[in-house]
Amino acid sequence: MKRRVDGVTCGGCALSAAGAIAAPALWLSMPRTGRHLGGGFENEGMDLKVLFTELPLVVLGGAFLPLLVVTLLVRLAGGRRSRNNGT
């Protein structure tokens, strides 16, 4: 099955990559994350398990949420366009 590559496809991939980079950066800037990674008083509350539990979910969420939004917008716009062309 051959697929056409257009601006929307490239834009969705670029947005997904940007989300996968921006989400961990935002996650690392949160005070709760800093406390878990050793920013608490005398390492109080230090818990490195967040690197194995939260970080992969943050990266996946940052990658898939923009992709989901773009897909929904394209589907909604495509559905309207096909109805208008058919009449």
N, CA, C and O atoms as CSV, one atom per row, in Angstrom:
chain,resi,resn,atom,element,x,y,z
A,1,MET,N,N,0.836,-1.159,0.000
A,1,MET,CA,C,0.000,0.000,0.000
A,1,MET,C,C,0.891,1.235,0.000
A,1,MET,O,O,1.656,1.451,0.939
A,2,LYS,N,N,0.795,2.025,-1.026
A,2,LYS,CA,C,1.637,3.199,-1.157
A,2,LYS,C,C,0.921,4.401,-0.553
A,2,LYS,O,O,-0.249,4.654,-0.841
A,3,ARG,N,N,1.633,5.126,0.278
A,3,ARG,CA,C,1.048,6.305,0.922
A,3,ARG,C,C,1.683,7.561,0.358
A,3,ARG,O,O,2.859,7.581,-0.004
A,4,ARG,N,N,0.891,8.587,0.295
A,4,ARG,CA,C,1.358,9.876,-0.187
A,4,ARG,C,C,1.938,10.667,0.983
A,4,ARG,O,O,1.333,10.724,2.054
A,5,VAL,N,N,3.093,11.270,0.788
A,5,VAL,CA,C,3.713,12.099,1.808
A,5,VAL,C,C,3.440,13.556,1.437
A,5,VAL,O,O,3.783,14.005,0.344
A,6,ASP,N,N,2.828,14.271,2.349
A,6,ASP,CA,C,2.536,15.674,2.101
A,6,ASP,C,C,2.952,16.512,3.305
A,6,ASP,O,O,3.576,16.008,4.239
A,7,GLY,N,N,2.604,17.784,3.274
A,7,GLY,CA,C,2.988,18.698,4.340
A,7,GLY,C,C,2.382,18.356,5.678
A,7,GLY,O,O,3.014,18.556,6.715
A,8,VAL,N,N,1.164,17.841,5.673
A,8,VAL,CA,C,0.507,17.483,6.932
A,8,VAL,C,C,1.226,16.312,7.586
A,8,VAL,O,O,1.409,16.289,8.803
A,9,THR,N,N,1.630,15.343,6.780
A,9,THR,CA,C,2.352,14.188,7.316
A,9,THR,C,C,3.683,14.614,7.908
A,9,THR,O,O,4.029,14.214,9.019
A,10,CYS,N,N,4.429,15.424,7.172
A,10,CYS,CA,C,5.727,15.894,7.673
A,10,CYS,C,C,5.546,16.787,8.896
A,10,CYS,O,O,6.335,16.720,9.838
A,11,GLY,N,N,4.510,17.620,8.883
A,11,GLY,CA,C,4.243,18.475,10.030
A,11,GLY,C,C,3.871,17.683,11.269
A,11,GLY,O,O,4.290,18.024,12.375
A,12,GLY,N,N,3.087,16.627,11.092
A,12,GLY,CA,C,2.727,15.777,12.221
A,12,GLY,C,C,3.927,15.067,12.814
A,12,GLY,O,O,4.039,14.941,14.033
A,13,CYS,N,N,4.820,14.604,11.959
A,13,CYS,CA,C,6.039,13.944,12.451
A,13,CYS,C,C,6.945,14.936,13.172
A,13,CYS,O,O,7.524,14.610,14.208
A,14,ALA,N,N,7.070,16.138,12.632
A,14,ALA,CA,C,7.892,17.167,13.272
A,14,ALA,C,C,7.295,17.578,14.616
A,14,ALA,O,O,8.026,17.780,15.585
A,15,LEU,N,N,5.991,17.700,14.676
A,15,LEU,CA,C,5.318,18.048,15.926
A,15,LEU,C,C,5.477,16.934,16.962
A,15,LEU,O,O,5.636,17.208,18.151
A,16,SER,N,N,5.434,15.698,16.517
A,16,SER,CA,C,5.634,14.569,17.411
A,16,SER,C,C,7.055,14.551,17.968
A,16,SER,O,O,7.253,14.295,19.156
A,17,ALA,N,N,8.035,14.818,17.123
A,17,ALA,CA,C,9.429,14.876,17.580
A,17,ALA,C,C,9.638,16.024,18.560
A,17,ALA,O,O,10.329,15.869,19.567
A,18,ALA,N,N,9.039,17.172,18.265
A,18,ALA,CA,C,9.160,18.315,19.173
A,18,ALA,C,C,8.508,18.007,20.526
A,18,ALA,O,O,9.034,18.394,21.570
A,19,GLY,N,N,7.378,17.321,20.510
A,19,GLY,CA,C,6.719,16.944,21.755
A,19,GLY,C,C,7.535,15.956,22.564
A,19,GLY,O,O,7.566,16.021,23.793
A,20,ALA,N,N,8.203,15.032,21.864
A,20,ALA,CA,C,9.027,14.042,22.561
A,20,ALA,C,C,10.254,14.687,23.200
A,20,ALA,O,O,10.814,14.143,24.151
A,21,ILE,N,N,10.672,15.834,22.690
A,21,ILE,CA,C,11.805,16.554,23.275
A,21,ILE,C,C,11.332,17.525,24.350
A,21,ILE,O,O,11.971,17.657,25.394
A,22,ALA,N,N,10.218,18.203,24.100
A,22,ALA,CA,C,9.737,19.219,25.031
A,22,ALA,C,C,9.139,18.618,26.302
A,22,ALA,O,O,9.292,19.193,27.379
A,23,ALA,N,N,8.473,17.490,26.201
A,23,ALA,CA,C,7.829,16.894,27.382
A,23,ALA,C,C,8.836,16.526,28.475
A,23,ALA,O,O,8.604,16.866,29.635
A,24,PRO,N,N,9.953,15.842,28.155
A,24,PRO,CA,C,10.922,15.568,29.221
A,24,PRO,C,C,11.587,16.835,29.769
A,24,PRO,O,O,11.922,16.898,30.952
A,25,ALA,N,N,11.778,17.844,28.910
A,25,ALA,CA,C,12.354,19.100,29.394
A,25,ALA,C,C,11.415,19.758,30.406
A,25,ALA,O,O,11.863,20.262,31.435
A,26,LEU,N,N,10.125,19.752,30.116
A,26,LEU,CA,C,9.146,20.300,31.054
A,26,LEU,C,C,9.077,19.448,32.317
A,26,LEU,O,O,8.978,19.979,33.423
A,27,TRP,N,N,9.127,18.145,32.155
A,27,TRP,CA,C,9.087,17.226,33.293
A,27,TRP,C,C,10.273,17.460,34.224
A,27,TRP,O,O,10.120,17.446,35.445
A,28,LEU,N,N,11.464,17.676,33.641
A,28,LEU,CA,C,12.662,17.902,34.450
A,28,LEU,C,C,12.627,19.240,35.177
A,28,LEU,O,O,13.296,19.402,36.198
A,29,SER,N,N,11.864,20.195,34.673
A,29,SER,CA,C,11.820,21.508,35.307
A,29,SER,C,C,10.827,21.565,36.478
A,29,SER,O,O,10.771,22.573,37.183
A,30,MET,N,N,10.063,20.525,36.687
A,30,MET,CA,C,9.079,20.507,37.771
A,30,MET,C,C,9.772,20.300,39.121
A,30,MET,O,O,10.728,19.529,39.213
A,31,PRO,N,N,9.293,20.986,40.172
A,31,PRO,CA,C,9.917,20.842,41.495
A,31,PRO,C,C,9.840,19.409,42.039
A,31,PRO,O,O,10.764,18.947,42.708
A,32,ARG,N,N,8.748,18.718,41.754
A,32,ARG,CA,C,8.595,17.343,42.239
A,32,ARG,C,C,9.667,16.438,41.646
A,32,ARG,O,O,10.242,15.604,42.345
A,33,THR,N,N,9.933,16.606,40.355
A,33,THR,CA,C,10.954,15.790,39.703
A,33,THR,C,C,12.335,16.114,40.249
A,33,THR,O,O,13.144,15.215,40.480
A,34,GLY,N,N,12.603,17.392,40.454
A,34,GLY,CA,C,13.894,17.792,41.025
A,34,GLY,C,C,14.112,17.196,42.399
A,34,GLY,O,O,15.226,16.801,42.744
A,35,ARG,N,N,13.042,17.128,43.190
A,35,ARG,CA,C,13.149,16.539,44.525
A,35,ARG,C,C,13.448,15.042,44.432
A,35,ARG,O,O,14.243,14.516,45.210
A,36,HIS,N,N,12.817,14.366,43.489
A,36,HIS,CA,C,13.045,12.924,43.340
A,36,HIS,C,C,14.430,12.632,42.791
A,36,HIS,O,O,14.972,11.553,43.032
A,37,LEU,N,N,15.008,13.564,42.064
A,37,LEU,CA,C,16.330,13.320,41.486
A,37,LEU,C,C,17.454,13.882,42.340
A,37,LEU,O,O,18.573,14.039,41.853
A,38,GLY,N,N,17.184,14.187,43.591
A,38,GLY,CA,C,18.252,14.584,44.510
A,38,GLY,C,C,18.262,16.046,44.861
A,38,GLY,O,O,19.231,16.519,45.455
A,39,GLY,N,N,17.230,16.783,44.522
A,39,GLY,CA,C,17.205,18.208,44.828
A,39,GLY,C,C,16.621,18.522,46.200
A,39,GLY,O,O,16.515,19.692,46.568
A,40,GLY,N,N,16.248,17.521,46.947
A,40,GLY,CA,C,15.683,17.736,48.281
A,40,GLY,C,C,16.795,17.992,49.292
A,40,GLY,O,O,17.978,17.859,48.982
A,41,PHE,N,N,16.397,18.358,50.499
A,41,PHE,CA,C,17.357,18.612,51.566
A,41,PHE,C,C,18.064,17.327,51.942
A,41,PHE,O,O,17.427,16.365,52.371
A,42,GLU,N,N,19.385,17.306,51.784
A,42,GLU,CA,C,20.225,16.134,52.063
A,42,GLU,C,C,19.674,14.880,51.405
A,42,GLU,O,O,19.594,13.820,52.025
A,43,ASN,N,N,19.294,15.018,50.138
A,43,ASN,CA,C,18.756,13.921,49.325
A,43,ASN,C,C,17.486,13.311,49.911
A,43,ASN,O,O,17.164,12.154,49.641
A,44,GLU,N,N,16.779,14.082,50.699
A,44,GLU,CA,C,15.525,13.610,51.254
A,44,GLU,C,C,14.502,13.445,50.127
A,44,GLU,O,O,14.302,14.357,49.325
A,45,GLY,N,N,13.883,12.323,50.074
A,45,GLY,CA,C,12.892,12.051,49.049
A,45,GLY,C,C,13.499,11.615,47.730
A,45,GLY,O,O,12.785,11.528,46.731
A,46,MET,N,N,14.788,11.339,47.696
A,46,MET,CA,C,15.432,10.929,46.445
A,46,MET,C,C,14.926,9.551,46.034
A,46,MET,O,O,14.968,8.592,46.805
A,47,ASP,N,N,14.449,9.484,44.800
A,47,ASP,CA,C,13.883,8.249,44.292
A,47,ASP,C,C,14.203,8.157,42.804
A,47,ASP,O,O,13.534,8.781,41.980
A,48,LEU,N,N,15.214,7.388,42.468
A,48,LEU,CA,C,15.643,7.292,41.070
A,48,LEU,C,C,14.768,6.353,40.247
A,48,LEU,O,O,14.985,6.201,39.045
A,49,LYS,N,N,13.774,5.719,40.888
A,49,LYS,CA,C,12.853,4.867,40.131
A,49,LYS,C,C,12.007,5.669,39.150
A,49,LYS,O,O,11.450,5.112,38.205
A,50,VAL,N,N,11.911,6.989,39.376
A,50,VAL,CA,C,11.120,7.811,38.453
A,50,VAL,C,C,11.737,7.813,37.057
A,50,VAL,O,O,11.034,8.026,36.070
A,51,LEU,N,N,13.038,7.578,36.969
A,51,LEU,CA,C,13.683,7.513,35.650
A,51,LEU,C,C,13.206,6.310,34.847
A,51,LEU,O,O,13.187,6.346,33.617
A,52,PHE,N,N,12.825,5.253,35.539
A,52,PHE,CA,C,12.376,4.038,34.860
A,52,PHE,C,C,10.853,3.954,34.732
A,52,PHE,O,O,10.341,3.227,33.881
A,53,THR,N,N,10.133,4.694,35.572
A,53,THR,CA,C,8.682,4.616,35.533
A,53,THR,C,C,8.049,5.823,34.842
A,53,THR,O,O,7.248,5.660,33.921
A,54,GLU,N,N,8.402,7.030,35.280
A,54,GLU,CA,C,7.749,8.221,34.738
A,54,GLU,C,C,8.350,8.695,33.421
A,54,GLU,O,O,7.611,9.080,32.514
A,55,LEU,N,N,9.665,8.674,33.299
A,55,LEU,CA,C,10.315,9.242,32.114
A,55,LEU,C,C,9.872,8.585,30.809
A,55,LEU,O,O,9.585,9.308,29.854
A,56,PRO,N,N,9.799,7.248,30.712
A,56,PRO,CA,C,9.309,6.667,29.449
A,56,PRO,C,C,7.872,7.067,29.125
A,56,PRO,O,O,7.534,7.270,27.959
A,57,LEU,N,N,7.030,7.181,30.144
A,57,LEU,CA,C,5.650,7.598,29.906
A,57,LEU,C,C,5.572,9.053,29.460
A,57,LEU,O,O,4.736,9.406,28.628
A,58,VAL,N,N,6.435,9.890,30.006
A,58,VAL,CA,C,6.464,11.296,29.611
A,58,VAL,C,C,6.900,11.423,28.154
A,58,VAL,O,O,6.311,12.192,27.395
A,59,VAL,N,N,7.923,10.676,27.765
A,59,VAL,CA,C,8.409,10.737,26.377
A,59,VAL,C,C,7.337,10.221,25.413
A,59,VAL,O,O,7.080,10.844,24.382
A,60,LEU,N,N,6.721,9.104,25.737
A,60,LEU,CA,C,5.671,8.561,24.872
A,60,LEU,C,C,4.461,9.484,24.796
A,60,LEU,O,O,3.893,9.687,23.723
A,61,GLY,N,N,4.073,10.037,25.929
A,61,GLY,CA,C,2.955,10.973,25.936
A,61,GLY,C,C,3.267,12.230,25.134
A,61,GLY,O,O,2.412,12.739,24.409
A,62,GLY,N,N,4.487,12.724,25.264
A,62,GLY,CA,C,4.896,13.901,24.503
A,62,GLY,C,C,4.957,13.638,23.017
A,62,GLY,O,O,4.757,14.556,22.222
A,63,ALA,N,N,5.227,12.413,22.624
A,63,ALA,CA,C,5.295,12.080,21.205
A,63,ALA,C,C,3.913,11.798,20.619
A,63,ALA,O,O,3.626,12.198,19.491
A,64,PHE,N,N,3.062,11.115,21.373
A,64,PHE,CA,C,1.790,10.676,20.811
A,64,PHE,C,C,0.655,11.680,20.958
A,64,PHE,O,O,-0.270,11.676,20.145
A,65,LEU,N,N,0.699,12.533,21.964
A,65,LEU,CA,C,-0.381,13.503,22.130
A,65,LEU,C,C,-0.453,14.495,20.966
A,65,LEU,O,O,-1.547,14.710,20.444
A,66,PRO,N,N,0.658,15.114,20.530
A,66,PRO,CA,C,0.559,15.989,19.359
A,66,PRO,C,C,0.144,15.234,18.101
A,66,PRO,O,O,-0.604,15.761,17.278
A,67,LEU,N,N,0.618,14.024,17.954
A,67,LEU,CA,C,0.253,13.220,16.792
A,67,LEU,C,C,-1.243,12.910,16.791
A,67,LEU,O,O,-1.882,12.928,15.739
A,68,LEU,N,N,-1.793,12.630,17.951
A,68,LEU,CA,C,-3.221,12.370,18.069
A,68,LEU,C,C,-4.038,13.615,17.724
A,68,LEU,O,O,-5.055,13.521,17.037
A,69,VAL,N,N,-3.597,14.778,18.199
A,69,VAL,CA,C,-4.309,16.024,17.912
A,69,VAL,C,C,-4.279,16.333,16.419
A,69,VAL,O,O,-5.305,16.704,15.849
A,70,VAL,N,N,-3.125,16.187,15.779
A,70,VAL,CA,C,-3.025,16.443,14.341
A,70,VAL,C,C,-3.899,15.464,13.563
A,70,VAL,O,O,-4.568,15.859,12.608
A,71,THR,N,N,-3.901,14.214,13.955
A,71,THR,CA,C,-4.727,13.213,13.277
A,71,THR,C,C,-6.210,13.555,13.384
A,71,THR,O,O,-6.944,13.467,12.400
A,72,LEU,N,N,-6.647,13.944,14.579
A,72,LEU,CA,C,-8.046,14.316,14.754
A,72,LEU,C,C,-8.414,15.548,13.942
A,72,LEU,O,O,-9.492,15.602,13.349
A,73,LEU,N,N,-7.524,16.542,13.911
A,73,LEU,CA,C,-7.800,17.751,13.124
A,73,LEU,C,C,-7.874,17.449,11.638
A,73,LEU,O,O,-8.729,17.988,10.935
A,74,VAL,N,N,-6.987,16.593,11.156
A,74,VAL,CA,C,-7.000,16.233,9.732
A,74,VAL,C,C,-8.258,15.441,9.402
A,74,VAL,O,O,-8.871,15.659,8.357
A,75,ARG,N,N,-8.646,14.526,10.281
A,75,ARG,CA,C,-9.870,13.743,10.046
A,75,ARG,C,C,-11.098,14.644,10.011
A,75,ARG,O,O,-11.969,14.484,9.156
A,76,LEU,N,N,-11.162,15.595,10.945
A,76,LEU,CA,C,-12.310,16.498,10.970
A,76,LEU,C,C,-12.324,17.403,9.739
A,76,LEU,O,O,-13.375,17.605,9.131
A,77,ALA,N,N,-11.188,17.936,9.377
A,77,ALA,CA,C,-11.114,18.804,8.197
A,77,ALA,C,C,-11.335,18.004,6.921
A,77,ALA,O,O,-11.979,18.497,5.995
A,78,GLY,N,N,-10.821,16.789,6.851
A,78,GLY,CA,C,-11.008,15.935,5.681
A,78,GLY,C,C,-12.444,15.521,5.506
A,78,GLY,O,O,-12.932,15.425,4.379
A,79,GLY,N,N,-13.130,15.273,6.604
A,79,GLY,CA,C,-14.536,14.887,6.539
A,79,GLY,C,C,-15.400,16.024,6.028
A,79,GLY,O,O,-16.325,15.800,5.246
A,80,ARG,N,N,-15.113,17.227,6.456
A,80,ARG,CA,C,-15.870,18.382,5.983
A,80,ARG,C,C,-15.591,18.658,4.516
A,80,ARG,O,O,-16.493,18.999,3.751
A,81,ARG,N,N,-14.339,18.508,4.137
A,81,ARG,CA,C,-13.958,18.780,2.760
A,81,ARG,C,C,-14.623,17.785,1.796
A,81,ARG,O,O,-15.085,18.173,0.724
A,82,SER,N,N,-14.666,16.513,2.181
A,82,SER,CA,C,-15.269,15.516,1.288
A,82,SER,C,C,-16.785,15.712,1.164
A,82,SER,O,O,-17.351,15.448,0.103
A,83,ARG,N,N,-17.448,16.169,2.232
A,83,ARG,CA,C,-18.877,16.427,2.145
A,83,ARG,C,C,-19.160,17.629,1.256
A,83,ARG,O,O,-20.140,17.638,0.509
A,84,ASN,N,N,-18.302,18.645,1.335
A,84,ASN,CA,C,-18.515,19.823,0.500
A,84,ASN,C,C,-18.235,19.545,-0.961
A,84,ASN,O,O,-18.902,20.108,-1.830
A,85,ASN,N,N,-17.273,18.699,-1.256
A,85,ASN,CA,C,-16.954,18.359,-2.648
A,85,ASN,C,C,-18.013,17.471,-3.265
A,85,ASN,O,O,-18.228,17.514,-4.477
A,86,GLY,N,N,-18.676,16.669,-2.455
A,86,GLY,CA,C,-19.659,15.736,-2.978
A,86,GLY,C,C,-20.981,16.378,-3.348
A,86,GLY,O,O,-21.771,15.794,-4.089
A,87,THR,N,N,-21.227,17.569,-2.841
A,87,THR,CA,C,-22.530,18.214,-3.143
A,87,THR,C,C,-22.411,19.250,-4.217
A,87,THR,O,O,-23.406,19.876,-4.583
